[in-house]
């Protein structure tokens, strides 16, 4: 007798993310958002005058905001395996014995540093949300929508409304961040998918998502292989 395969609910069904399209992420309740990635400033290395200028510019940014934003700092252990492999490949190509010796010492230094210390790669993001209330939904209806499957409106309509609201906010925020000396860019659709995928699959390593508009792979991968039915 063969036992039927156990019924499993997909982890994907329990995520809030409905879709990623047009450089926006869409949640299952109809709300959306865009993500900006920005650089950082080493504040302690600035002169006193430069620090004061940064503080005043940052205060101006906060006072200019008429909409909510979310600041996200992502810390991840840096994988420098490819860098070490690159250094190792360069050793036979260097003819000068002195330079080759210096490269070997540098290679060993980097290798030892990574083994003895946790080298972290920090990235900084700003999220600008678009609430489903801006679609015309009331709070009571919003709570009802969360309980039933499907978006409250057509996806194209939601994206159009979200872009109309978010693009001016994005431009304003980028302008204010430029005054702080920060370089900012909006994440594209593949960037957002990669960010979410790495967040939900921290052990996956670097994955390069192409520019294709459709993705069929699940955002979250199974930690173990499905059980095979067994006979009794």
Number of C-alpha atoms within 10 A of each C-alpha: 6 8 10 10 11 10 6 7 8 12 12 13 10 8 12 12 18 19 16 21 18 16 19 22 21 24 18 21 24 27 22 25 20 25 24 19 16 17 14 13 11 7 12 8 9 12 10 11 9 12 15 12 14 18 14 13 18 16 11 14 17 12 9 12 13 8 10 10 15 10 11 13 11 12 12 15 11 12 14 13 10 9 12 15 11 11 15 14 11 12 15 9 9 13 9 8 9 10 12 16 13 11 17 14 12 13 18 13 12 13 14 11 12 15 10 8 8 11 15 13 11 13 14 15 19 19 17 21 21 23 16 21 14 14 16 10 16 12 11 8 12 16 12 12 17 15 10 11 9 14 17 20 13 10 15 11 10 20 22 11 14 24 19 10 14 19 13 11 19 20 12 14 20 19 15 19 18 13 15 19 13 15 14 19 14 20 17 18 22 20 17 21 20 18 14 15 17 18 15 13 15 12 8 11 9 10 9 9 13 12 11 8 10 10 14 5 7 11 19 16 15 11 7 6 7 10 8 10 11 10 8 6
